[in-house]
Amino acid sequence: MNAVRGATTVREDAPDEIREAVAELLGEMVKRNRLANSDIICITFSSTQDIRSFYPAKAAREAGFGGCPLFSALEPPIDGALPLCIRVLMLTKAEGVPVPVYLRDAANLRRDITQKLVIALDGPAGSGKSTAAKNLAKDLNILYLDTGAMYRACALECLNRGTDISDESAVRAVMEDIDLRIEYSGGRQVTMLNGRDVSEDIRRPEISGMASKVSAFGCVRRKMVEMQRRIAATMSCVMDGRDIGTNVLPNTEHKFYVTASVEVRAKRRYEEDRAKGYDVSYENIVKEIRERDKRDSEREIAPLRCAEDAVVVDTSDMTPEEAVAFIKNKIQEKV
């Protein structure tokens, strides 16, 4: 069972106003949650004290939602409450993440979900930013764009073609006709290279170092940044990388720099690779991370650094859940 929340407002306490607002709100709740009327278990309304001319539950019945129990109640007086407001709690049989709907002036009650959110998470390898970004996107029911996967795909294409990744002109030739697409299926990002799903292939340890090297070239970054900005311009999303807040989306309101000690990051990467069956050395991973941090922070084009207006999130002693809760609280403070 899922609970879908919603709210709307009317311009005045008049039956026709209430009928129109309720029908619009319930219609949007059904549409955005992909519900059939048979999926709805019951609908409960609460309205502010200044709405008395017509029951929202009666408006719902007239709008075609009479096949389930309906209930209306008046809210107690609350100082500063949004006037002429109708709230809804719809219980459904549907599975999946419920999508709340806030319309008209009620949109101001939940700016975090009614306005387009573009959230930038930067940080070094192994800091936990990708895990935080995925969980944050899931909690907020918005898109997660794994920018690192895009650079890894570029590295994989160079590897497949036998390209010398130290030769920028050779890498540029690859970028001119690379067939890279980002798709979304089953709630996850799918990286398509030459029409093939390479989401697992790009996670091989050798691809990680190659991705850092090819991403330092301007020809690679320009192509990937163009793709990333195009996606962020059309929808709410969480984007993680190394230069999202400083270069890709410098004007976004929500920027975070996720970091952790080298030792903690190396341990995380070691345990992750071992779980996948890779034969790796903790000492080598520490060395690789230090080298990658140096390379990423000293590269000429879009180096790794913390944006001046970013919130620093040190995950060394945080669980993934604590990191996400911290970030969500900071976002809520702004919205």
C-alpha positions in Angstrom: 0.0 0.0 0.0 1.2 3.5 -0.8 0.1 6.9 0.5 0.1 9.7 -2.1 0.0 13.2 -0.7 -1.3 16.3 -2.4 -2.6 19.8 -1.9 -4.2 22.7 -3.8 -5.9 26.0 -3.2 -9.0 27.8 -4.3 -9.4 31.5 -5.1 -12.6 31.7 -3.0 -14.8 29.6 -0.9 -17.3 28.7 -3.6 -18.7 25.3 -4.7 -17.6 25.6 -8.3 -14.1 26.7 -7.2 -13.8 23.6 -5.0 -15.1 21.3 -7.6 -12.6 22.5 -10.2 -9.6 22.4 -7.8 -10.4 18.9 -6.4 -11.0 17.4 -9.9 -7.7 19.0 -11.1 -5.7 17.8 -8.1 -7.1 14.2 -8.1 -6.6 14.0 -11.9 -2.9 15.0 -11.6 -2.3 12.6 -8.7 -3.7 9.7 -10.7 -1.8 10.7 -13.8 1.6 11.3 -12.2 1.3 8.1 -10.2 0.0 6.1 -13.2 -3.0 4.9 -11.2 -6.3 3.4 -12.2 -9.4 4.2 -10.2 -9.4 0.6 -9.1 -6.0 1.1 -7.5 -7.4 3.7 -5.0 -8.3 2.3 -1.6 -9.6 5.6 0.0 -9.2 9.3 -0.2 -9.1 11.6 2.8 -9.4 15.4 2.6 -8.6 18.1 5.1 -9.3 21.8 4.4 -8.6 25.0 6.2 -11.3 26.7 8.3 -12.1 29.2 5.5 -13.5 26.5 3.2 -17.1 25.6 4.3 -19.3 26.0 1.3 -18.8 22.5 -0.2 -17.2 19.3 0.9 -14.1 18.3 -1.1 -15.2 14.7 -0.7 -18.5 15.5 -2.5 -16.5 17.2 -5.2 -14.4 14.1 -5.6 -17.5 11.9 -6.0 -18.8 14.3 -8.7 -15.4 14.1 -10.4 -15.7 10.3 -10.8 -13.9 9.1 -7.7 -17.0 7.6 -6.0 -15.8 4.0 -6.1 -13.8 4.2 -2.9 -14.4 5.6 0.6 -14.2 9.4 0.8 -13.8 11.5 3.9 -13.5 15.3 4.5 -12.4 17.1 7.7 -11.7 20.7 8.8 -8.2 21.4 10.0 -7.8 23.3 13.3 -7.0 27.0 13.1 -3.2 27.5 12.7 -1.6 30.9 12.7 0.2 31.6 9.4 -1.4 28.6 7.6 -1.9 28.9 3.9 -5.5 30.1 3.3 -8.1 28.4 1.2 -6.1 25.2 1.1 -7.3 21.6 0.5 -5.0 18.7 1.4 -5.4 15.1 0.2 -4.1 11.7 1.4 -4.8 9.0 -1.2 -4.2 5.4 -0.1 -3.5 3.1 -3.1 -2.6 -0.5 -3.9 0.1 0.6 -6.4 3.7 -0.2 -5.9 6.7 2.0 -6.4 7.7 5.4 -5.1 4.6 7.6 -4.6 4.7 11.0 -6.4 3.2 13.8 -4.3 1.3 16.6 -6.1 1.1 20.2 -5.0 -0.8 22.6 -7.2 -1.6 26.3 -7.4 -0.5 28.3 -4.3 0.0 25.0 -2.4 3.1 24.5 -4.5 4.9 26.8 -2.0 4.3 24.2 0.7 6.7 21.8 -1.0 9.1 23.8 -3.1 11.5 20.9 -2.9 9.3 18.8 -5.1 7.3 21.4 -7.1 10.3 23.3 -8.4 13.0 21.9 -10.6 15.9 20.8 -8.4 19.4 20.5 -9.9 21.8 19.3 -7.3 25.6 19.1 -7.8 27.8 16.7 -5.8 31.5 17.0 -6.3 34.4 15.2 -4.6 37.3 12.8 -5.0 37.2 9.1 -5.9 35.7 6.9 -3.2 34.3 9.7 -1.1 30.8 8.3 -1.2 29.4 10.9 -3.6 27.9 8.4 -6.1 26.2 6.5 -3.4 24.9 9.7 -1.8 23.7 11.0 -5.2 21.9 7.7 -6.1 20.1 7.6 -2.7 19.3 11.3 -2.8 17.8 11.0 -6.2 15.7 8.0 -5.1 14.5 9.8 -2.0 13.6 13.0 -3.9 12.1 10.9 -6.8 14.3 12.7 -9.4 16.9 11.7 -12.0 20.4 10.6 -11.0 23.0 11.4 -13.7 26.2 9.5 -13.2 28.7 11.7 -15.0 31.6 9.4 -14.2 29.9 6.7 -16.2 30.1 9.0 -19.2 33.8 9.5 -18.9 34.3 5.8 -18.2 32.5 5.0 -21.5 34.8 7.4 -23.3 37.8 5.5 -21.8 36.3 2.1 -22.8 35.8 3.3 -26.4 39.4 4.3 -26.5 40.4 1.0 -25.1 38.3 -0.9 -27.6 39.8 1.0 -30.5 43.4 0.6 -29.2 43.7 4.4 -28.9 46.8 5.9 -27.2 45.1 7.8 -24.4 48.2 10.0 -24.0 47.7 11.3 -27.5 45.0 14.1 -27.4 44.6 14.2 -31.2 43.9 10.4 -31.2 41.4 10.8 -28.4 39.8 13.7 -30.2 39.2 11.5 -33.3 37.4 9.0 -31.0 35.2 11.8 -29.6 34.2 13.0 -33.1 32.2 9.9 -33.8 31.6 8.2 -30.5 28.1 6.7 -30.2 27.4 7.3 -26.5 23.9 7.6 -25.1 22.4 7.7 -21.6 19.1 6.0 -21.1 17.0 5.2 -18.1 15.4 1.8 -17.6 13.8 0.3 -14.4 14.8 3.4 -12.4 18.5 3.1 -13.2 20.9 4.8 -15.6 22.0 2.7 -18.5 25.2 3.6 -20.4 24.9 2.7 -24.1 28.0 2.6 -26.2 27.6 1.7 -29.9 24.2 0.4 -29.1 25.3 -1.9 -26.3 24.7 -1.7 -22.6 28.2 -1.2 -21.1 27.1 -0.3 -17.6 29.0 -3.2 -16.1 32.0 -3.1 -18.4 32.9 0.5 -17.5 33.3 -0.5 -13.8 36.3 -2.6 -14.4 39.3 -1.4 -12.3 41.5 -0.6 -15.4 38.8 1.7 -16.8 38.9 3.9 -13.7 42.4 5.2 -14.2 41.9 5.5 -17.9 38.8 7.6 -17.4 40.7 10.1 -15.2 43.3 10.5 -18.0 40.9 11.0 -20.9 38.7 13.3 -18.9 41.6 15.7 -18.6 41.4 16.5 -22.4 39.3 19.4 -23.4 37.8 17.6 -26.4 36.3 15.0 -24.0 35.1 17.4 -21.4 33.4 19.7 -23.8 31.4 16.9 -25.4 30.4 15.4 -22.0 29.6 18.8 -20.4 27.3 19.6 -23.3 25.4 16.4 -22.8 25.2 17.0 -19.0 23.9 20.6 -19.3 21.3 19.5 -21.9 19.9 17.0 -19.4 20.0 19.3 -16.4 18.2 22.0 -18.4 15.1 19.8 -19.0 14.5 18.0 -15.6 15.2 17.8 -11.9 18.4 15.8 -11.3 21.3 15.0 -9.0 24.6 15.1 -10.8 27.9 13.9 -9.3 31.4 14.3 -10.6 34.5 16.4 -10.0 33.6 19.8 -11.5 29.8 19.9 -11.5 29.5 22.8 -9.2 32.5 24.7 -10.5 32.2 24.1 -14.2 29.3 22.1 -15.5 26.5 23.8 -13.5 28.2 26.8 -11.8 24.8 28.6 -11.3 22.9 25.8 -9.6 21.7 26.6 -6.1 22.5 23.3 -4.4 26.2 22.4 -4.4 28.0 19.9 -2.2 31.5 18.8 -1.9 31.6 15.2 -0.6 35.0 14.0 0.8 36.6 11.5 3.1 40.1 10.6 4.2 42.3 8.7 1.7 42.4 5.7 4.0 38.7 5.5 4.3 38.2 5.9 0.6 40.8 3.2 -0.2 39.1 0.8 2.2 35.8 1.4 0.6 37.2 0.8 -2.9 39.1 -2.3 -1.8 36.0 -3.9 -0.3 33.9 -3.0 -3.3 36.4 -4.5 -5.8 37.0 -7.6 -3.7 33.2 -8.2 -3.5 33.1 -8.1 -7.3 35.8 -10.7 -7.5 38.7 -8.5 -8.5 42.2 -9.3 -7.2 43.3 -6.0 -5.7 45.8 -4.7 -3.1 44.8 -2.2 -0.5 48.2 -0.6 -0.6 48.0 -0.2 -4.4 44.6 1.4 -4.1 45.9 3.9 -1.6 48.7 4.8 -4.0 46.3 5.0 -7.0 43.9 7.3 -5.1 46.6 9.7 -4.0 47.9 9.8 -7.6 44.4 10.3 -9.0 43.6 13.1 -6.4 46.8 14.8 -7.5 46.0 14.4 -11.2 42.4 15.5 -10.9 43.2 18.5 -8.8 46.2 19.7 -10.9 44.7 19.2 -14.4 44.5 22.3 -16.5 40.9 21.9 -17.6 38.2 21.9 -14.9 40.3 20.6 -12.0 38.8 19.0 -8.9 38.1 21.6 -6.3 35.4 22.7 -3.9 33.2 25.5 -5.2 33.2 28.5 -2.9 29.5 28.2 -2.2 29.4 24.5 -1.8 28.6 22.7 1.5 31.4 20.3 2.5 30.2 16.8 3.5 32.9 14.8 5.2 31.7 11.2 5.1 34.7 9.6 6.9 32.6 8.9 9.9 29.1 9.0 8.3 27.0 6.1 7.2 25.4 6.5 3.7 22.1 7.2 5.3 23.6 9.9 7.5 25.2 11.6 4.5 22.0 11.7 2.6 20.0 13.0 5.6 22.6 15.8 6.0 22.4 16.8 2.4 18.6 16.7 2.4 18.5 19.0 5.4 20.7 21.5 3.8 18.5 21.5 0.6 15.4 21.9 2.7 16.9 24.9 4.5 17.2 26.7 1.1 13.8 25.7 -0.3 
